[in-house]
Amino acid sequence: MRMLDLPPLWLLAFLVLAWVSPWHAPWGGVFFPGLICLALAALLTVAALLEFARARTTVIPHQMPSALIQGGVFRWTRNPIYLADVLILAGFALIWGSVLGVLLVPLLAVVLERRFIRPEEGRLQSEFGEAFDAYAASTRRWI
């Protein structure tokens, strides 16, 4: 069952809710701000995946990492891929003019933090100890 508990599936569920919601802004979508969110999400994801590949550690939640990544995009945020997920929802919600989608953005952030970020940070702390503590103290969880 844990294989079904993945961030992209949560994101997909929230996107579907935003898409099918009858609550849309009367003025329609806002294309360019939504596109900027999507572009930032793509950049964050690619940059993070490159760092994971460089460190040769897992990107899969619920698995023990073999390296503590602190370089690249991880200098600015400890969770660039989760931040990208939130930006993807925000971007599509803006483009679609989905009021519910915009309201779901902070809820997705809470779900990701509770289901994935906190447990991952627990594993990182147990594996890397003081090195993770120092990293966490100097780098924000989100932005």
Summary of the structure (lengths in Angstrom):
residues: 143
radius of gyration: 16.1
end to end distance: 31.1
largest distance: 51.5
contacts: 435
relative contact order: 0.19
helix: 71%
strand: 1%
